[in-house]
Amino acid sequence: MRDGALLVRLAAAPVDGAANAELIAVLARALDVPKRHVEIISGDRSRSKRVQIKGMTAAAVLAALGIDAAKAP
């Protein structure tokens, strides 16, 4: 976490949506949800993105990632 955002490092280059696809796959695997439940809702062409995980609250996402919600801004 940095400045209230989750940092995810990806190996895929940001070409033809490869990095976005890898981000979705990484989050789905980490959260144990189907890839179709992970959606980039803004920033698909930016380094900073907003994602929505269908069926999970923000607190549930943080808990699944092992992040203490009390320490997250």
BELCORWO-V871408 format. One record per residue. N is the residue number from 0. PSI is psi in whole degrees, -180 to 180 (none if undefined). OMEGA is omega as a letter, one per 20 degrees, with the letter a starting at -180 (NA if undefined). BURIAL is # if it has 16 or more other ideal C-beta (glycine too) atoms within 10 Angstrom, else .. Layout:
N PSI OMEGA BURIAL
N PSI OMEGA BURIAL
//
This chain:
0 139 r .
1 125 r .
2 41 r .
3 8 a .
4 145 r .
5 128 r .
6 129 r .
7 124 r .
8 130 a .
9 152 r .
10 -26 a .
11 142 r .
12 150 a .
13 57 a .
14 131 r .
15 32 r .
16 9 a .
17 -42 a .
18 -39 r #
19 -43 r #
20 -40 r .
21 -39 r #
22 -46 r #
23 -44 a #
24 -43 a .
25 -46 a #
26 -41 r #
27 -43 r #
28 -44 a .
29 -33 a .
30 -2 a #
31 49 r .
32 158 r #
33 149 r .
34 -30 a .
35 -14 r .
36 -8 r .
37 123 a #
38 132 r .
39 115 a #
40 -18 r .
41 153 r .
42 24 a .
43 -18 r .
44 15 a .
45 162 r .
46 -33 r .
47 126 a .
48 156 r #
49 129 r .
50 153 r #
51 133 r .
52 109 a #
53 133 r .
54 5 r .
55 141 r #
56 166 r .
57 -40 r .
58 -39 r .
59 -38 r .
60 -48 r #
61 -44 a #
62 -43 a .
63 -30 r .
64 -1 r .
65 26 r .
66 129 r .
67 114 a .
68 -28 r .
69 -28 a .
70 -16 r .
71 136 a .
72 none NA .
//
